[in-house]
Amino acid sequence: MTESSKKSREATRMKHLALKRLTKGKVHVEIDPHTGRAKGPNRNDFVSYLGVLARSKVSILERSWDHVIEADKNMIWQDICVS
């Protein structure tokens, strides 16, 4: 395989979740009340979706979640609630 024909990795956008929501409605995600972590059959999709949201809404230059401004956190929370 030559360098020009080498396939590069593309950004993850979780398009299959958007399609699933259009056809089946909202996807239910269980949250463990003791740990606050997602569990159940939709756990992996939910965690991946959160990663996509964070990468698309928060600058890579932020040192930690504690340094993200509240307006950005609220925008991400609204996206999660709508999805």
Backbone atoms as SQL, in Angstrom:
CREATE TABLE atoms (id INTEGER PRIMARY KEY, chain TEXT, resi INTEGER, resn TEXT, atom TEXT, x REAL, y REAL, z REAL);
INSERT INTO atoms VALUES
  (1, 'A', 1, 'MET', 'N', 0.847, -1.180, 0.000),
  (2, 'A', 1, 'MET', 'CA', 0.000, 0.000, 0.000),
  (3, 'A', 1, 'MET', 'C', 0.889, 1.238, 0.000),
  (4, 'A', 2, 'THR', 'N', 0.635, 2.148, -0.891),
  (5, 'A', 2, 'THR', 'CA', 1.446, 3.361, -0.979),
  (6, 'A', 2, 'THR', 'C', 0.951, 4.390, 0.023),
  (7, 'A', 3, 'GLU', 'N', 1.789, 5.359, 0.293),
  (8, 'A', 3, 'GLU', 'CA', 1.435, 6.410, 1.239),
  (9, 'A', 3, 'GLU', 'C', 0.178, 7.168, 0.812),
  (10, 'A', 4, 'SER', 'N', 0.011, 7.407, -0.487),
  (11, 'A', 4, 'SER', 'CA', -1.133, 8.178, -0.958),
  (12, 'A', 4, 'SER', 'C', -2.438, 7.395, -0.846),
  (13, 'A', 5, 'SER', 'N', -2.375, 6.070, -0.846),
  (14, 'A', 5, 'SER', 'CA', -3.603, 5.281, -0.760),
  (15, 'A', 5, 'SER', 'C', -3.888, 4.794, 0.654),
  (16, 'A', 6, 'LYS', 'N', -3.040, 5.148, 1.606),
  (17, 'A', 6, 'LYS', 'CA', -3.221, 4.724, 2.986),
  (18, 'A', 6, 'LYS', 'C', -4.448, 5.423, 3.570),
  (19, 'A', 7, 'LYS', 'N', -5.330, 4.628, 4.174),
  (20, 'A', 7, 'LYS', 'CA', -6.555, 5.185, 4.749),
  (21, 'A', 7, 'LYS', 'C', -6.242, 5.804, 6.108),
  (22, 'A', 8, 'SER', 'N', -6.734, 7.007, 6.329),
  (23, 'A', 8, 'SER', 'CA', -6.518, 7.660, 7.614),
  (24, 'A', 8, 'SER', 'C', -7.778, 7.540, 8.466),
  (25, 'A', 9, 'ARG', 'N', -7.615, 7.662, 9.765),
  (26, 'A', 9, 'ARG', 'CA', -8.730, 7.559, 10.682),
  (27, 'A', 9, 'ARG', 'C', -9.509, 8.864, 10.643),
  (28, 'A', 10, 'GLU', 'N', -10.817, 8.745, 10.599),
  (29, 'A', 10, 'GLU', 'CA', -11.669, 9.932, 10.572),
  (30, 'A', 10, 'GLU', 'C', -12.238, 10.186, 11.961),
  (31, 'A', 11, 'ALA', 'N', -12.748, 11.387, 12.178),
  (32, 'A', 11, 'ALA', 'CA', -13.338, 11.746, 13.459),
  (33, 'A', 11, 'ALA', 'C', -14.612, 10.944, 13.708),
  (34, 'A', 12, 'THR', 'N', -14.795, 10.555, 14.958),
  (35, 'A', 12, 'THR', 'CA', -15.996, 9.825, 15.352),
  (36, 'A', 12, 'THR', 'C', -17.112, 10.821, 15.594),
  (37, 'A', 13, 'ARG', 'N', -18.262, 10.575, 14.999),
  (38, 'A', 13, 'ARG', 'CA', -19.399, 11.481, 15.162),
  (39, 'A', 13, 'ARG', 'C', -20.622, 10.786, 15.741),
  (40, 'A', 14, 'MET', 'N', -20.562, 9.474, 15.913),
  (41, 'A', 14, 'MET', 'CA', -21.660, 8.685, 16.487),
  (42, 'A', 14, 'MET', 'C', -22.956, 8.839, 15.670),
  (43, 'A', 15, 'LYS', 'N', -22.832, 8.816, 14.360),
  (44, 'A', 15, 'LYS', 'CA', -23.990, 8.961, 13.477),
  (45, 'A', 15, 'LYS', 'C', -25.023, 7.870, 13.713),
  (46, 'A', 16, 'HIS', 'N', -24.554, 6.669, 14.073),
  (47, 'A', 16, 'HIS', 'CA', -25.501, 5.576, 14.282),
  (48, 'A', 16, 'HIS', 'C', -26.438, 5.853, 15.457),
  (49, 'A', 17, 'LEU', 'N', -25.990, 6.636, 16.458),
  (50, 'A', 17, 'LEU', 'CA', -26.880, 6.984, 17.559),
  (51, 'A', 17, 'LEU', 'C', -27.967, 7.940, 17.104),
  (52, 'A', 18, 'ALA', 'N', -27.622, 8.871, 16.250),
  (53, 'A', 18, 'ALA', 'CA', -28.622, 9.803, 15.733),
  (54, 'A', 18, 'ALA', 'C', -29.666, 9.057, 14.910),
  (55, 'A', 19, 'LEU', 'N', -29.210, 8.100, 14.109),
  (56, 'A', 19, 'LEU', 'CA', -30.152, 7.310, 13.314),
  (57, 'A', 19, 'LEU', 'C', -31.031, 6.448, 14.198),
  (58, 'A', 20, 'LYS', 'N', -30.443, 5.865, 15.244),
  (59, 'A', 20, 'LYS', 'CA', -31.216, 5.030, 16.171),
  (60, 'A', 20, 'LYS', 'C', -32.291, 5.861, 16.860),
  (61, 'A', 21, 'ARG', 'N', -31.933, 7.088, 17.230),
  (62, 'A', 21, 'ARG', 'CA', -32.893, 7.960, 17.918),
  (63, 'A', 21, 'ARG', 'C', -34.044, 8.345, 16.984),
  (64, 'A', 22, 'LEU', 'N', -33.744, 8.568, 15.716),
  (65, 'A', 22, 'LEU', 'CA', -34.788, 8.921, 14.756),
  (66, 'A', 22, 'LEU', 'C', -35.770, 7.764, 14.547),
  (67, 'A', 23, 'THR', 'N', -35.264, 6.539, 14.544),
  (68, 'A', 23, 'THR', 'CA', -36.131, 5.397, 14.268),
  (69, 'A', 23, 'THR', 'C', -36.783, 4.819, 15.516),
  (70, 'A', 24, 'LYS', 'N', -36.070, 4.834, 16.652),
  (71, 'A', 24, 'LYS', 'CA', -36.588, 4.172, 17.853),
  (72, 'A', 24, 'LYS', 'C', -36.865, 5.110, 19.013),
  (73, 'A', 25, 'GLY', 'N', -36.592, 6.388, 18.874),
  (74, 'A', 25, 'GLY', 'CA', -36.775, 7.317, 19.980),
  (75, 'A', 25, 'GLY', 'C', -35.534, 7.378, 20.857),
  (76, 'A', 26, 'LYS', 'N', -35.680, 7.964, 22.048),
  (77, 'A', 26, 'LYS', 'CA', -34.544, 8.111, 22.953),
  (78, 'A', 26, 'LYS', 'C', -34.030, 6.756, 23.407),
  (79, 'A', 27, 'VAL', 'N', -32.728, 6.693, 23.619),
  (80, 'A', 27, 'VAL', 'CA', -32.083, 5.479, 24.102),
  (81, 'A', 27, 'VAL', 'C', -31.972, 5.576, 25.623),
  (82, 'A', 28, 'HIS', 'N', -32.441, 4.556, 26.324),
  (83, 'A', 28, 'HIS', 'CA', -32.410, 4.558, 27.783),
  (84, 'A', 28, 'HIS', 'C', -31.025, 4.140, 28.278),
  (85, 'A', 29, 'VAL', 'N', -30.496, 4.911, 29.222),
  (86, 'A', 29, 'VAL', 'CA', -29.203, 4.601, 29.823),
  (87, 'A', 29, 'VAL', 'C', -29.412, 4.510, 31.335),
  (88, 'A', 30, 'GLU', 'N', -29.008, 3.396, 31.914),
  (89, 'A', 30, 'GLU', 'CA', -29.104, 3.229, 33.353),
  (90, 'A', 30, 'GLU', 'C', -27.870, 3.828, 34.010),
  (91, 'A', 31, 'ILE', 'N', -28.059, 4.487, 35.156),
  (92, 'A', 31, 'ILE', 'CA', -26.955, 5.067, 35.905),
  (93, 'A', 31, 'ILE', 'C', -26.908, 4.392, 37.270),
  (94, 'A', 32, 'ASP', 'N', -25.753, 3.889, 37.633),
  (95, 'A', 32, 'ASP', 'CA', -25.566, 3.269, 38.941),
  (96, 'A', 32, 'ASP', 'C', -25.607, 4.372, 39.992),
  (97, 'A', 33, 'PRO', 'N', -26.573, 4.329, 40.937),
  (98, 'A', 33, 'PRO', 'CA', -26.712, 5.418, 41.910),
  (99, 'A', 33, 'PRO', 'C', -25.531, 5.537, 42.872),
  (100, 'A', 34, 'HIS', 'N', -24.797, 4.460, 43.082),
  (101, 'A', 34, 'HIS', 'CA', -23.670, 4.493, 44.018),
  (102, 'A', 34, 'HIS', 'C', -22.418, 5.091, 43.388),
  (103, 'A', 35, 'THR', 'N', -22.194, 4.813, 42.109),
  (104, 'A', 35, 'THR', 'CA', -20.967, 5.289, 41.457),
  (105, 'A', 35, 'THR', 'C', -21.210, 6.463, 40.523),
  (106, 'A', 36, 'GLY', 'N', -22.456, 6.642, 40.065),
  (107, 'A', 36, 'GLY', 'CA', -22.762, 7.704, 39.116),
  (108, 'A', 36, 'GLY', 'C', -22.334, 7.372, 37.699),
  (109, 'A', 37, 'ARG', 'N', -21.998, 6.099, 37.447),
  (110, 'A', 37, 'ARG', 'CA', -21.535, 5.666, 36.126),
  (111, 'A', 37, 'ARG', 'C', -22.654, 4.960, 35.365),
  (112, 'A', 38, 'ALA', 'N', -22.564, 5.069, 34.050),
  (113, 'A', 38, 'ALA', 'CA', -23.549, 4.406, 33.193),
  (114, 'A', 38, 'ALA', 'C', -23.361, 2.897, 33.277),
  (115, 'A', 39, 'LYS', 'N', -24.478, 2.163, 33.143),
  (116, 'A', 39, 'LYS', 'CA', -24.408, 0.706, 33.110),
  (117, 'A', 39, 'LYS', 'C', -25.497, 0.201, 32.181),
  (118, 'A', 40, 'GLY', 'N', -25.448, -1.059, 31.859),
  (119, 'A', 40, 'GLY', 'CA', -26.462, -1.655, 31.012),
  (120, 'A', 40, 'GLY', 'C', -26.033, -1.767, 29.562),
  (121, 'A', 41, 'PRO', 'N', -26.981, -2.183, 28.704),
  (122, 'A', 41, 'PRO', 'CA', -26.638, -2.470, 27.305),
  (123, 'A', 41, 'PRO', 'C', -26.263, -1.246, 26.474),
  (124, 'A', 42, 'ASN', 'N', -26.671, -0.064, 26.877),
  (125, 'A', 42, 'ASN', 'CA', -26.371, 1.144, 26.095),
  (126, 'A', 42, 'ASN', 'C', -25.189, 1.931, 26.662),
  (127, 'A', 43, 'ARG', 'N', -24.490, 1.351, 27.631),
  (128, 'A', 43, 'ARG', 'CA', -23.394, 2.023, 28.305),
  (129, 'A', 43, 'ARG', 'C', -22.296, 2.478, 27.340),
  (130, 'A', 44, 'ASN', 'N', -21.829, 1.592, 26.501),
  (131, 'A', 44, 'ASN', 'CA', -20.706, 1.928, 25.612),
  (132, 'A', 44, 'ASN', 'C', -21.057, 3.048, 24.646),
  (133, 'A', 45, 'ASP', 'N', -22.243, 3.010, 24.071),
  (134, 'A', 45, 'ASP', 'CA', -22.664, 4.084, 23.164),
  (135, 'A', 45, 'ASP', 'C', -22.747, 5.416, 23.901),
  (136, 'A', 46, 'PHE', 'N', -23.287, 5.394, 25.115),
  (137, 'A', 46, 'PHE', 'CA', -23.435, 6.620, 25.895),
  (138, 'A', 46, 'PHE', 'C', -22.074, 7.223, 26.233),
  (139, 'A', 47, 'VAL', 'N', -21.152, 6.391, 26.703),
  (140, 'A', 47, 'VAL', 'CA', -19.817, 6.878, 27.063),
  (141, 'A', 47, 'VAL', 'C', -19.103, 7.421, 25.830),
  (142, 'A', 48, 'SER', 'N', -19.244, 6.750, 24.703),
  (143, 'A', 48, 'SER', 'CA', -18.625, 7.237, 23.464),
  (144, 'A', 48, 'SER', 'C', -19.238, 8.564, 23.039),
  (145, 'A', 49, 'TYR', 'N', -20.557, 8.687, 23.180),
  (146, 'A', 49, 'TYR', 'CA', -21.248, 9.926, 22.838),
  (147, 'A', 49, 'TYR', 'C', -20.748, 11.079, 23.717),
  (148, 'A', 50, 'LEU', 'N', -20.540, 10.817, 25.000),
  (149, 'A', 50, 'LEU', 'CA', -20.020, 11.854, 25.890),
  (150, 'A', 50, 'LEU', 'C', -18.630, 12.302, 25.450),
  (151, 'A', 51, 'GLY', 'N', -17.822, 11.366, 24.996),
  (152, 'A', 51, 'GLY', 'CA', -16.493, 11.709, 24.501),
  (153, 'A', 51, 'GLY', 'C', -16.551, 12.587, 23.275),
  (154, 'A', 52, 'VAL', 'N', -17.468, 12.259, 22.363),
  (155, 'A', 52, 'VAL', 'CA', -17.633, 13.071, 21.150),
  (156, 'A', 52, 'VAL', 'C', -18.083, 14.481, 21.527),
  (157, 'A', 53, 'LEU', 'N', -19.040, 14.583, 22.456),
  (158, 'A', 53, 'LEU', 'CA', -19.504, 15.903, 22.898),
  (159, 'A', 53, 'LEU', 'C', -18.365, 16.715, 23.506),
  (160, 'A', 54, 'ALA', 'N', -17.614, 16.088, 24.383),
  (161, 'A', 54, 'ALA', 'CA', -16.520, 16.807, 25.049),
  (162, 'A', 54, 'ALA', 'C', -15.485, 17.282, 24.042),
  (163, 'A', 55, 'ARG', 'N', -15.126, 16.424, 23.094),
  (164, 'A', 55, 'ARG', 'CA', -14.115, 16.820, 22.101),
  (165, 'A', 55, 'ARG', 'C', -14.621, 17.932, 21.185),
  (166, 'A', 56, 'SER', 'N', -15.936, 17.957, 20.920),
  (167, 'A', 56, 'SER', 'CA', -16.461, 18.957, 19.998),
  (168, 'A', 56, 'SER', 'C', -16.790, 20.286, 20.679),
  (169, 'A', 57, 'LYS', 'N', -17.007, 20.282, 21.991),
  (170, 'A', 57, 'LYS', 'CA', -17.452, 21.503, 22.681),
  (171, 'A', 57, 'LYS', 'C', -16.397, 22.150, 23.560),
  (172, 'A', 58, 'VAL', 'N', -15.376, 21.378, 23.980),
  (173, 'A', 58, 'VAL', 'CA', -14.390, 21.903, 24.927),
  (174, 'A', 58, 'VAL', 'C', -13.021, 21.948, 24.257),
  (175, 'A', 59, 'SER', 'N', -12.332, 23.033, 24.457),
  (176, 'A', 59, 'SER', 'CA', -11.000, 23.202, 23.878),
  (177, 'A', 59, 'SER', 'C', -10.032, 22.171, 24.447),
  (178, 'A', 60, 'ILE', 'N', -9.163, 21.688, 23.596),
  (179, 'A', 60, 'ILE', 'CA', -8.143, 20.739, 24.026),
  (180, 'A', 60, 'ILE', 'C', -7.129, 21.405, 24.958),
  (181, 'A', 61, 'LEU', 'N', -7.118, 22.712, 24.985),
  (182, 'A', 61, 'LEU', 'CA', -6.180, 23.449, 25.829),
  (183, 'A', 61, 'LEU', 'C', -6.621, 23.539, 27.291),
  (184, 'A', 62, 'GLU', 'N', -7.856, 23.143, 27.590),
  (185, 'A', 62, 'GLU', 'CA', -8.320, 23.151, 28.986),
  (186, 'A', 62, 'GLU', 'C', -7.537, 22.115, 29.773),
  (187, 'A', 63, 'ARG', 'N', -7.053, 22.502, 30.944),
  (188, 'A', 63, 'ARG', 'CA', -6.227, 21.595, 31.751),
  (189, 'A', 63, 'ARG', 'C', -7.044, 20.474, 32.368),
  (190, 'A', 64, 'SER', 'N', -8.257, 20.762, 32.784),
  (191, 'A', 64, 'SER', 'CA', -9.114, 19.742, 33.379),
  (192, 'A', 64, 'SER', 'C', -10.561, 20.204, 33.300),
  (193, 'A', 65, 'TRP', 'N', -11.469, 19.300, 33.649),
  (194, 'A', 65, 'TRP', 'CA', -12.902, 19.615, 33.618),
  (195, 'A', 65, 'TRP', 'C', -13.206, 20.770, 34.568),
  (196, 'A', 66, 'ASP', 'N', -12.462, 20.892, 35.659),
  (197, 'A', 66, 'ASP', 'CA', -12.674, 21.972, 36.622),
  (198, 'A', 66, 'ASP', 'C', -12.420, 23.351, 36.011),
  (199, 'A', 67, 'HIS', 'N', -11.640, 23.412, 34.934),
  (200, 'A', 67, 'HIS', 'CA', -11.310, 24.685, 34.298),
  (201, 'A', 67, 'HIS', 'C', -12.258, 25.045, 33.145),
  (202, 'A', 68, 'VAL', 'N', -13.177, 24.168, 32.806),
  (203, 'A', 68, 'VAL', 'CA', -14.151, 24.447, 31.742),
  (204, 'A', 68, 'VAL', 'C', -15.189, 25.418, 32.292),
  (205, 'A', 69, 'ILE', 'N', -15.511, 26.460, 31.515),
  (206, 'A', 69, 'ILE', 'CA', -16.463, 27.459, 32.009),
  (207, 'A', 69, 'ILE', 'C', -17.859, 26.844, 32.128),
  (208, 'A', 70, 'GLU', 'N', -18.614, 27.359, 33.051),
  (209, 'A', 70, 'GLU', 'CA', -19.940, 26.819, 33.375),
  (210, 'A', 70, 'GLU', 'C', -20.886, 26.853, 32.175),
  (211, 'A', 71, 'ALA', 'N', -20.769, 27.860, 31.329),
  (212, 'A', 71, 'ALA', 'CA', -21.632, 27.958, 30.147),
  (213, 'A', 71, 'ALA', 'C', -21.415, 26.765, 29.211),
  (214, 'A', 72, 'ASP', 'N', -20.157, 26.351, 29.037),
  (215, 'A', 72, 'ASP', 'CA', -19.865, 25.192, 28.193),
  (216, 'A', 72, 'ASP', 'C', -20.388, 23.911, 28.823),
  (217, 'A', 73, 'LYS', 'N', -20.239, 23.778, 30.127),
  (218, 'A', 73, 'LYS', 'CA', -20.766, 22.600, 30.825),
  (219, 'A', 73, 'LYS', 'C', -22.287, 22.519, 30.671),
  (220, 'A', 74, 'ASN', 'N', -22.951, 23.678, 30.793),
  (221, 'A', 74, 'ASN', 'CA', -24.412, 23.700, 30.639),
  (222, 'A', 74, 'ASN', 'C', -24.832, 23.338, 29.221),
  (223, 'A', 75, 'MET', 'N', -24.078, 23.788, 28.233),
  (224, 'A', 75, 'MET', 'CA', -24.385, 23.469, 26.839),
  (225, 'A', 75, 'MET', 'C', -24.257, 21.957, 26.612),
  (226, 'A', 76, 'ILE', 'N', -23.226, 21.344, 27.167),
  (227, 'A', 76, 'ILE', 'CA', -23.048, 19.900, 27.042),
  (228, 'A', 76, 'ILE', 'C', -24.183, 19.175, 27.750),
  (229, 'A', 77, 'TRP', 'N', -24.559, 19.641, 28.937),
  (230, 'A', 77, 'TRP', 'CA', -25.649, 19.022, 29.681),
  (231, 'A', 77, 'TRP', 'C', -26.964, 19.082, 28.890),
  (232, 'A', 78, 'GLN', 'N', -27.230, 20.210, 28.247),
  (233, 'A', 78, 'GLN', 'CA', -28.434, 20.324, 27.426),
  (234, 'A', 78, 'GLN', 'C', -28.412, 19.337, 26.271),
  (235, 'A', 79, 'ASP', 'N', -27.256, 19.168, 25.640),
  (236, 'A', 79, 'ASP', 'CA', -27.132, 18.180, 24.559),
  (237, 'A', 79, 'ASP', 'C', -27.409, 16.781, 25.067),
  (238, 'A', 80, 'ILE', 'N', -26.916, 16.453, 26.260),
  (239, 'A', 80, 'ILE', 'CA', -27.142, 15.125, 26.823),
  (240, 'A', 80, 'ILE', 'C', -28.624, 14.922, 27.107),
  (241, 'A', 81, 'CYS', 'N', -29.272, 15.925, 27.672),
  (242, 'A', 81, 'CYS', 'CA', -30.700, 15.800, 28.023),
  (243, 'A', 81, 'CYS', 'C', -31.588, 15.671, 26.796),
  (244, 'A', 82, 'VAL', 'N', -31.219, 16.305, 25.702),
  (245, 'A', 82, 'VAL', 'CA', -32.015, 16.260, 24.474),
  (246, 'A', 82, 'VAL', 'C', -31.816, 14.935, 23.765),
  (247, 'A', 83, 'SER', 'N', -30.608, 14.377, 23.839),
  (248, 'A', 83, 'SER', 'CA', -30.277, 13.163, 23.105),
  (249, 'A', 83, 'SER', 'C', -30.931, 11.938, 23.651);
